[in-house]
Amino acid sequence: MKLNYRYTIAYAVITFFVLSIGFAIVYAALSRSVTQATIGRLAHLNEVVASQLRSGRDFATHPARANVQIEALPTARPRPRAVLVRKEWDAALQTQAVVVRLSTYPVVNQQQYAITSRASVIEPSDVYLTGLVLVFAWTFVFLLALVVILSELLSWRILRPFNATLRGIQQFQLAQKTPIALPRSRTAEFEELNNFLVRMTARAQSDYQGLQEFSENASHELQTPIASIKAKIELLMDSELAENQLRTLAAMHDELERLTKINQALTLLAKLEHYESRPADLADFSQLVPATEAAFADLAEMKGLTTTQQVAPGVRVPFDESLAQLLLNNLFSNAIRHNLPGGEIRVRLSATELLLANTGHAPTAPVEELFGRFKKGNAALDSIGIGLAIVKRLSELYGHRVSYDYAEGWHSLRVVFGPAAE
């Protein structure tokens, strides 16, 4: 979720709670105002009735006396006015209603009277509640719309340097020779972030170039002494030597061969770690899979293996063709090396995945560790344990997923193609 959307949601929640509290305050104030206004009208009515008493005329049938009770008190003494608010049965409304009663005690011609007037109060919930809810609801909708529009405009303006920084990071490659290009910003935090990114990427470029030079130099420099030692061992093996000496030299030769394979595999992995894939490349797996199986047919025949294929036509997968060939070579080599004499290999290619299964002994290492470097499913086999690591890295370069499973005597390697496969 974008940053401005998170702020918008937070502001909407805060606005909703503030408006809810404001609605409760306004409703309570309105209820109190209605009651106070009714008390004011009753006080005026009591004053009118007191004036009628002072005039000495008979106003018993006057309309103002309809909801007024007058009682002469036996003794005259100061009494405060009394207000009583409660629910009572209203005969006119034929329902329970809030009734306000106001009692005042004026003295007329040295006689004190108790004048009590009453009036029904129409509560805000009966008349104003719907209107209040609509007002607050439309206010909330208006504020929310205003916030959304303003957040888009302000975020486009304020966060423009930050978005430019993100684009610069996304386009940056460690292999490029030039430093990362980031725009300057008048915002102190963004400028500090850009300066940190420039320093960090410059250090990463320097480390990357140093590591690349080291791996290339180490690979190149190791090849010469290894080849020289192998040649000298082969010369010695052609000489007149004792049997135990020949066995020792043969073991040394095999170890050098293993060292050569490790050097080549690690060099390849180092290159793949920094390889920049080209999404436009499409490899025709419908042709590569049968061709690779045919290339390994002699090795499979030497081990007595039976291979069956189910290859769908026209399967084109995002992959550099040479890297796709390297992937298939490792898969078929792994299936043959970890197979049983007289075993089987099954290959199935569809538009969505490549599945290569082979018979074999159960792996001695945990399944989840087999894609690591120098991890072998069977320690007794002549393998350096890097093949599956290369397969995984090649798949990740183009967004494909690779998985391994062992069940009922079958090893299954599955490569699920990314969404751009045809």
C-alpha positions as CSV (number, residue, x, y, z in Angstrom):
1,M,0.0,0.0,0.0
2,K,1.3,3.4,-1.0
3,L,2.4,5.8,1.8
4,N,-0.2,8.5,1.0
5,Y,-3.0,5.9,1.1
6,R,-1.9,4.9,4.6
7,Y,-2.0,8.5,5.7
8,T,-5.5,8.9,4.1
9,I,-6.8,5.8,5.9
10,A,-5.4,7.0,9.3
11,Y,-6.9,10.5,8.7
12,A,-10.3,9.0,7.8
13,V,-10.4,6.9,11.0
14,I,-9.4,9.9,13.1
15,T,-12.0,12.1,11.3
16,F,-14.7,9.5,11.9
17,F,-14.0,9.3,15.6
18,V,-13.8,13.1,15.9
19,L,-17.1,13.6,14.1
20,S,-18.7,10.9,16.2
21,I,-17.7,12.6,19.4
22,G,-18.8,16.0,17.9
23,F,-22.2,14.4,17.0
24,A,-22.7,13.2,20.6
25,I,-21.7,16.6,22.0
26,V,-24.1,18.5,19.6
27,Y,-26.9,16.1,20.3
28,A,-26.5,16.5,24.0
29,A,-26.3,20.3,23.7
30,L,-29.4,20.4,21.5
31,S,-31.3,18.3,24.1
32,R,-30.2,20.6,26.8
33,S,-31.1,23.7,24.8
34,V,-34.7,22.3,24.1
35,T,-35.2,21.7,27.8
36,Q,-33.8,25.1,28.8
37,A,-36.0,26.9,26.2
38,T,-39.1,25.1,27.5
39,I,-38.2,26.2,31.1
40,G,-37.8,29.8,29.8
41,R,-41.3,29.7,28.2
42,L,-42.8,28.3,31.4
43,A,-41.2,31.0,33.5
44,H,-42.7,33.6,31.3
45,L,-46.1,31.9,31.5
46,N,-45.9,31.9,35.3
47,E,-45.1,35.6,35.2
48,V,-48.2,36.2,33.1
49,V,-50.3,34.2,35.5
50,A,-48.9,36.2,38.5
51,S,-49.7,39.5,36.7
52,Q,-53.3,38.2,36.2
53,L,-53.5,37.6,39.9
54,R,-52.3,41.1,40.7
55,S,-54.9,42.6,38.4
56,G,-57.7,41.2,40.6
57,R,-59.7,40.1,37.6
58,D,-60.9,36.6,36.9
59,F,-58.8,34.9,34.2
60,A,-59.9,31.3,35.1
61,T,-61.1,30.7,31.5
62,H,-58.1,32.3,29.9
63,P,-56.2,30.0,27.5
64,A,-53.0,30.6,29.4
65,R,-54.4,28.8,32.4
66,A,-54.9,25.5,30.5
67,N,-51.7,23.9,31.8
68,V,-51.3,26.0,35.0
69,Q,-52.2,25.1,38.5
70,I,-52.6,27.8,41.1
71,E,-52.5,27.1,44.9
72,A,-52.7,29.6,47.7
73,L,-50.2,28.8,50.4
74,P,-51.0,29.2,54.1
75,T,-47.8,30.9,55.0
76,A,-45.6,33.3,53.1
77,R,-41.9,32.6,53.1
78,P,-39.1,32.8,50.5
79,R,-39.1,29.7,48.2
80,P,-36.9,29.0,45.3
81,R,-38.4,28.0,42.0
82,A,-38.6,24.3,41.4
83,V,-38.0,22.5,38.1
84,L,-39.1,18.8,37.5
85,V,-38.3,17.0,34.3
86,R,-39.7,13.5,33.9
87,K,-41.6,11.2,31.6
88,E,-45.4,11.2,32.0
89,W,-48.4,10.1,30.1
90,D,-49.6,12.9,27.7
91,A,-53.3,12.7,27.0
92,A,-53.1,15.0,24.0
93,L,-50.3,13.0,22.4
94,Q,-51.5,9.6,23.7
95,T,-48.0,8.5,24.5
96,Q,-45.3,8.8,27.1
97,A,-43.6,12.2,26.8
98,V,-40.9,14.2,28.6
99,V,-42.8,16.7,30.7
100,V,-41.2,19.8,32.3
101,R,-42.9,21.3,35.4
102,L,-41.9,24.7,36.7
103,S,-43.1,26.0,40.1
104,T,-42.8,29.6,41.2
105,Y,-44.0,31.2,44.4
106,P,-45.0,34.9,43.9
107,V,-46.5,37.0,46.6
108,V,-49.7,38.9,45.5
109,N,-51.4,41.2,47.9
110,Q,-49.6,39.7,50.9
111,Q,-50.8,36.2,49.8
112,Q,-48.2,33.7,48.5
113,Y,-49.2,31.4,45.6
114,A,-47.7,28.3,44.1
115,I,-48.0,28.6,40.3
116,T,-47.0,25.3,38.6
117,S,-47.0,25.2,34.8
118,R,-46.3,22.2,32.6
119,A,-45.3,21.6,29.0
120,S,-44.3,18.5,26.9
121,V,-40.8,18.6,25.4
122,I,-40.3,17.2,21.8
123,E,-36.9,15.4,22.1
124,P,-34.3,16.0,19.3
125,S,-34.3,12.2,18.6
126,D,-37.9,12.6,17.3
127,V,-37.3,15.6,15.0
128,Y,-33.6,16.4,14.5
129,L,-31.8,13.0,14.7
130,T,-32.1,12.1,11.1
131,G,-31.1,15.6,10.0
132,L,-28.1,15.5,12.3
133,V,-27.0,12.1,11.1
134,L,-27.2,13.3,7.5
135,V,-25.3,16.4,8.2
136,F,-22.4,14.6,9.9
137,A,-22.4,11.8,7.2
138,W,-22.1,14.3,4.4
139,T,-19.5,16.2,6.3
140,F,-17.5,13.0,6.7
141,V,-17.8,12.1,3.0
142,F,-16.8,15.6,1.9
143,L,-13.8,15.6,4.2
144,L,-12.8,12.2,3.0
145,A,-13.0,13.1,-0.6
146,L,-11.1,16.3,0.0
147,V,-8.3,14.4,1.8
148,V,-8.0,11.8,-1.0
149,I,-7.7,14.5,-3.6
150,L,-5.3,16.6,-1.6
151,S,-3.2,13.6,-0.6
152,E,-2.8,12.6,-4.3
153,L,-1.8,16.2,-5.3
154,L,0.4,16.8,-2.3
155,S,2.1,13.4,-2.4
156,W,2.8,13.9,-6.1
157,R,4.4,17.2,-5.3
158,I,6.1,16.4,-2.0
159,L,7.1,12.7,-2.7
160,R,8.3,13.4,-6.2
161,P,12.0,13.4,-5.2
162,F,11.4,10.2,-3.2
163,N,9.8,8.5,-6.2
164,A,12.7,9.6,-8.3
165,T,15.1,8.1,-5.8
166,L,13.1,4.8,-6.0
167,R,13.4,4.8,-9.8
168,G,17.1,5.4,-9.5
169,I,17.6,2.5,-7.2
170,Q,15.5,0.2,-9.4
171,Q,17.6,1.1,-12.5
172,F,20.9,0.8,-10.6
173,Q,23.1,-2.2,-11.5
174,L,26.2,-3.2,-9.6
175,A,28.0,-4.0,-12.8
176,Q,27.6,-0.4,-14.2
177,K,30.7,1.7,-14.2
178,T,29.0,5.0,-13.4
179,P,27.7,5.9,-9.9
180,I,24.0,5.9,-9.1
181,A,22.2,9.0,-10.4
182,L,19.8,10.6,-7.8
183,P,18.1,14.0,-8.1
184,R,18.7,16.7,-5.5
185,S,15.9,17.5,-3.1
186,R,15.1,20.6,-1.0
187,T,13.7,18.2,1.7
188,A,16.5,17.5,4.2
189,E,15.4,13.9,4.9
190,F,15.3,13.0,1.2
191,E,18.7,14.7,0.6
192,E,20.2,12.8,3.5
193,L,18.8,9.5,2.1
194,N,20.2,10.2,-1.3
195,N,23.7,11.0,0.1
196,F,23.6,7.8,2.1
197,L,22.5,5.8,-1.0
198,V,25.3,7.3,-3.1
199,R,27.9,6.3,-0.5
200,M,26.5,2.9,0.0
201,T,26.2,2.0,-3.7
202,A,29.7,3.3,-4.4
203,R,31.0,1.0,-1.7
204,A,29.0,-1.9,-3.1
205,Q,30.3,-1.2,-6.6
206,S,33.8,-1.2,-5.3
207,D,33.3,-4.5,-3.4
208,Y,31.6,-6.0,-6.4
209,Q,34.4,-5.1,-8.8
210,G,37.0,-6.4,-6.3
211,L,35.1,-9.7,-5.8
212,Q,34.7,-10.1,-9.6
213,E,38.3,-9.5,-10.2
214,F,39.3,-11.9,-7.5
215,S,37.1,-14.7,-8.8
216,E,38.3,-14.2,-12.3
217,N,41.9,-14.0,-11.3
218,A,41.7,-16.9,-8.9
219,S,40.0,-19.1,-11.6
220,H,42.5,-18.1,-14.2
221,E,45.5,-18.5,-12.0
222,L,44.4,-21.9,-10.7
223,Q,43.9,-23.4,-14.1
224,T,47.6,-23.2,-15.0
225,P,49.1,-24.9,-12.0
226,I,46.3,-27.6,-12.0
227,A,46.9,-28.3,-15.7
228,S,50.7,-28.4,-15.1
229,I,50.3,-30.8,-12.2
230,K,47.9,-33.1,-14.1
231,A,50.4,-33.2,-17.0
232,K,53.3,-34.1,-14.7
233,I,51.2,-36.8,-13.0
234,E,50.3,-38.3,-16.3
235,L,53.9,-38.4,-17.3
236,L,54.8,-40.1,-14.1
237,M,52.0,-42.7,-14.6
238,D,53.6,-43.6,-18.0
239,S,56.9,-44.3,-16.2
240,E,58.1,-47.6,-14.7
241,L,56.7,-47.3,-11.2
242,A,55.5,-49.7,-8.5
243,E,51.8,-50.6,-8.3
244,N,51.3,-48.7,-5.1
245,Q,52.9,-45.6,-6.6
246,L,50.7,-45.8,-9.6
247,R,47.6,-46.1,-7.4
248,T,48.7,-43.0,-5.4
249,L,49.3,-41.1,-8.7
250,A,45.9,-42.2,-10.0
251,A,44.2,-41.0,-6.8
252,M,46.0,-37.7,-7.1
253,H,44.9,-37.3,-10.7
254,D,41.3,-38.0,-9.7
255,E,41.5,-35.4,-7.0
256,L,42.9,-32.8,-9.5
257,E,40.0,-33.6,-11.8
258,R,37.6,-33.0,-9.0
259,L,39.4,-29.7,-8.1
260,T,39.1,-28.6,-11.8
261,K,35.3,-29.3,-11.8
262,I,34.9,-27.4,-8.5
263,N,36.9,-24.5,-9.8
264,Q,34.8,-24.4,-13.0
265,A,31.5,-24.7,-11.2
266,L,32.3,-22.0,-8.6
267,T,33.5,-19.7,-11.4
268,L,30.2,-20.3,-13.2
269,L,28.2,-19.7,-10.1
270,A,30.1,-16.4,-9.4
271,K,29.3,-15.3,-13.0
272,L,25.6,-16.3,-12.6
273,E,25.3,-14.3,-9.4
274,H,25.9,-11.1,-11.3
275,Y,24.4,-12.1,-14.7
276,E,21.8,-9.7,-16.0
277,S,19.0,-11.6,-17.6
278,R,17.3,-10.3,-20.7
279,P,13.5,-10.9,-20.5
280,A,13.1,-10.7,-24.3
281,D,15.1,-14.0,-24.7
282,L,12.9,-17.1,-25.4
283,A,14.3,-20.6,-25.6
284,D,12.4,-23.3,-27.5
285,F,12.4,-26.1,-24.8
286,S,10.4,-28.4,-27.1
287,Q,13.6,-28.7,-29.2
288,L,16.2,-28.4,-26.4
289,V,14.8,-31.2,-24.2
290,P,14.8,-34.0,-26.8
291,A,18.2,-32.8,-28.1
292,T,19.7,-32.9,-24.6
293,E,18.2,-36.3,-23.9
294,A,19.8,-37.5,-27.1
295,A,23.2,-36.1,-26.1
296,F,23.1,-38.0,-22.8
297,A,21.7,-41.2,-24.4
298,D,25.1,-42.9,-24.5
299,L,25.7,-42.3,-20.7
300,A,22.2,-43.5,-19.9
301,E,22.7,-46.6,-22.1
302,M,25.9,-47.4,-20.3
303,K,24.0,-47.5,-17.1
304,G,21.1,-49.5,-18.5
305,L,18.6,-46.6,-18.0
306,T,15.3,-46.3,-19.8
307,T,14.1,-42.8,-20.8
308,T,10.5,-41.8,-21.6
309,Q,9.5,-38.4,-22.8
310,Q,6.3,-36.4,-23.0
311,V,7.2,-33.1,-24.7
312,A,4.5,-30.7,-25.7
313,P,5.2,-28.8,-28.9
314,G,5.9,-25.1,-29.2
315,V,6.9,-24.5,-25.5
316,R,8.9,-21.3,-25.5
317,V,10.3,-20.1,-22.1
318,P,12.0,-16.9,-21.1
319,F,15.7,-18.1,-21.0
320,D,18.9,-17.4,-22.7
321,E,19.4,-20.5,-25.0
322,S,22.9,-21.2,-23.8
323,L,21.8,-21.0,-20.1
324,A,18.8,-23.1,-20.9
325,Q,21.1,-25.7,-22.3
326,L,23.2,-25.5,-19.2
327,L,20.1,-26.0,-17.0
328,L,19.1,-29.1,-19.0
329,N,22.6,-30.5,-18.9
330,N,22.7,-30.3,-15.1
331,L,19.2,-31.9,-14.8
332,F,20.0,-34.8,-17.1
333,S,23.4,-35.3,-15.6
334,N,22.0,-35.3,-12.1
335,A,19.2,-37.8,-13.2
336,I,21.8,-40.2,-14.6
337,R,24.4,-39.9,-11.8
338,H,21.8,-40.4,-9.0
339,N,20.0,-43.3,-10.8
340,L,20.1,-47.0,-10.2
341,P,21.6,-49.5,-12.7
342,G,18.7,-50.5,-15.0
343,G,16.5,-47.6,-13.6
344,E,14.2,-45.2,-15.4
345,I,14.1,-41.5,-16.3
346,R,10.8,-39.7,-17.1
347,V,10.7,-36.3,-18.8
348,R,7.5,-34.3,-19.1
349,L,7.4,-30.9,-20.6
350,S,4.2,-28.8,-20.7
351,A,3.5,-25.1,-21.2
352,T,3.7,-24.4,-17.5
353,E,6.5,-26.7,-16.2
354,L,9.3,-29.1,-16.8
355,L,9.4,-32.3,-14.7
356,L,12.4,-34.7,-14.7
357,A,12.0,-37.8,-12.5
358,N,14.4,-40.6,-12.0
359,T,14.6,-43.7,-9.8
360,G,17.2,-43.8,-7.1
361,H,18.1,-44.3,-3.5
362,A,16.6,-42.0,-0.8
363,P,18.7,-38.9,-0.2
364,T,20.8,-38.9,2.9
365,A,20.7,-35.1,3.3
366,P,17.5,-33.1,4.2
367,V,15.5,-32.3,1.0
368,E,15.5,-28.6,1.7
369,E,19.3,-28.5,1.8
370,L,19.9,-30.1,-1.6
371,F,19.9,-26.8,-3.5
372,G,22.8,-25.4,-1.4
373,R,26.4,-25.5,-2.5
374,F,28.3,-28.7,-1.8
375,K,25.1,-30.5,-0.7
376,K,24.8,-34.1,-2.0
377,G,21.9,-36.4,-1.8
378,N,24.2,-39.4,-1.5
379,A,27.7,-38.9,-0.2
380,A,28.9,-42.1,-1.8
381,L,28.5,-40.8,-5.3
382,D,31.2,-39.0,-7.3
383,S,29.6,-35.6,-7.3
384,I,30.8,-32.2,-6.1
385,G,27.3,-31.1,-5.0
386,I,26.9,-27.9,-7.0
387,G,24.7,-29.0,-9.9
388,L,21.4,-28.2,-8.1
389,A,22.7,-24.9,-6.9
390,I,23.4,-24.0,-10.5
391,V,19.9,-25.1,-11.5
392,K,18.3,-23.0,-8.8
393,R,20.3,-19.9,-9.7
394,L,19.5,-20.3,-13.4
395,S,15.8,-20.6,-12.7
396,E,15.8,-17.6,-10.4
397,L,17.4,-15.4,-13.1
398,Y,14.3,-15.6,-15.1
399,G,11.7,-15.8,-12.4
400,H,11.1,-19.6,-12.6
401,R,10.6,-21.8,-9.5
402,V,12.4,-25.0,-9.0
403,S,11.5,-27.7,-6.4
404,Y,12.7,-31.2,-5.5
405,D,10.7,-34.1,-4.1
406,Y,11.4,-37.8,-3.3
407,A,8.6,-40.3,-2.9
408,E,8.4,-44.1,-3.4
409,G,11.8,-44.5,-4.9
410,W,11.5,-41.5,-7.4
411,H,13.5,-38.3,-7.3
412,S,11.4,-35.5,-9.0
413,L,12.9,-32.1,-10.0
414,R,10.2,-29.7,-11.2
415,V,10.8,-26.3,-12.9
416,V,7.7,-24.2,-12.9
417,F,7.9,-21.5,-15.6
418,G,7.2,-17.9,-15.0
419,P,4.1,-16.1,-16.4
420,A,5.9,-15.0,-19.6
421,A,6.2,-18.6,-20.9
422,E,4.4,-19.4,-24.1
